Each structure stands twice: as C-alpha cells, then as structure tokens.
Amino acid sequence: MATSRRSLHALLGGGAVADVLLWRRRKASAASVAGATAVWFLFERAGYSLPSVVANALLLLVVVLFSWSKSASLLNRPLPPLPKLELSDAVVEKAADQALVWINRVLGVGHDIAIKRDKSIFINVILILWAVSYIGMFFSFLTLIYIGVMFSLLVPPLYEKYQDHVDEKIGTAHRVLSRHLDTIISKTGQSTKQKKTE
C-alpha cells in the first residue's frame, strides 16, 4: 500500500503541489480551498468583474508604493524593497516548452482523427466535448473552474484513502465502456462497408 501511495504522490508531481493536493500540508490545502471559495464568491455571487478587481488592486498598490516612496524621501527612510520586475528568458522558455507539449498533443489527436481515421479516439473526443458542452450549459465558466479546483483538492486524498476499491470499480466500468465502444465502432465499420459494397 505504501508503494501505491508513493506512486500517487509521484503521479501528482511529487513536490509541494502534490503535498497540497494530498493534504499533507494541511494549512496550505485549507488556504487553497478558502482562497478558491473567496475568489468564486467575489466574482460569481458578489457580482464583481475581473477587470474591476484587478484595476482596484493595482490602484491600491500604486498609491501605497507612491506614498511609501514619498514619505521615505521626506523621513530619510529606505525606499520600498521591490524586486526586479522582469521575466527571465528561462521562465519564458519553460512556459513555451510546456505550451508546445500541450499544443502538439492536441494536434496529434487531430491527426489521429483526420488522417489515421481512428474511430475510438474520434468517439472519445466527441463524448468528452459533448459532456463539457452539456455541463457548461448549467454552470458559468468561473463556476466550472471553481468545481475543478475543488475536485483537484478533494478527490486525490479520497482516492489515496480508498484506492483499492476505486481501482476495482473503475476497472469494471472501463471494461463495460470499452465493450460498448467496440460494439459501436464495429457497427459503424460494418455500415460503411455495406454502403461501399452496395
């Protein structure tokens, strides 16, 4: 059981993020839940918009920094300790590399559907997009992000605790769905072959 727990921790990245997602850093995990809930409440329920909140926060920051620097020069105090505000080339390259990996995956799925005519990937993509569209009708974008954050903070520790039972049920569901998917693919393959022979 300890090896499976370590593998789940490694699967989630193995660092501080995995510790937060698995509630091994309880204060950080609780702060993440509280922060996500506060942001969701602020934007979704209180009616604020993102541009107004960002503009007000930046306005407050600029006023505080300006007042601090003016009072520091008058009172012979040190200026506000600001870090050098620029992105390094390494950070930009790392972000571009990550984006490139995800873009290539999406393009690979498109290639498999359009060129290789892989019916199983085609049906999986259709089902996923239909589910996202159907769920999206009931919730706003921000609420969907909030639900995703809550799932990412609540599901991994529950999965880690009940991993054997969950794996057994998911395996059974996967076998049933695979059988139905194979039936659908074989029927669509037969209907296209019948049309060609006619």
Secondary structure, DSSP 8 states (H G I E B T S, - for coil): -HHHHHHHHHHTTSSHHHHHHTTSSHHHHHHHHHHHHHHHIIIIIS---HHHHHHHHHHHHHHHHHHHHHHHHHHT------------HHHHHHHHHHHHHHHHHHHHHHHHHHTS--HHHHHHHHHHHHHHHHHHTTS-HHHHHHHHHHHHHHHHHHHHHTHHHHHHHHHHHHHHHHHHHHHHHHHHHHHHHHHHH-
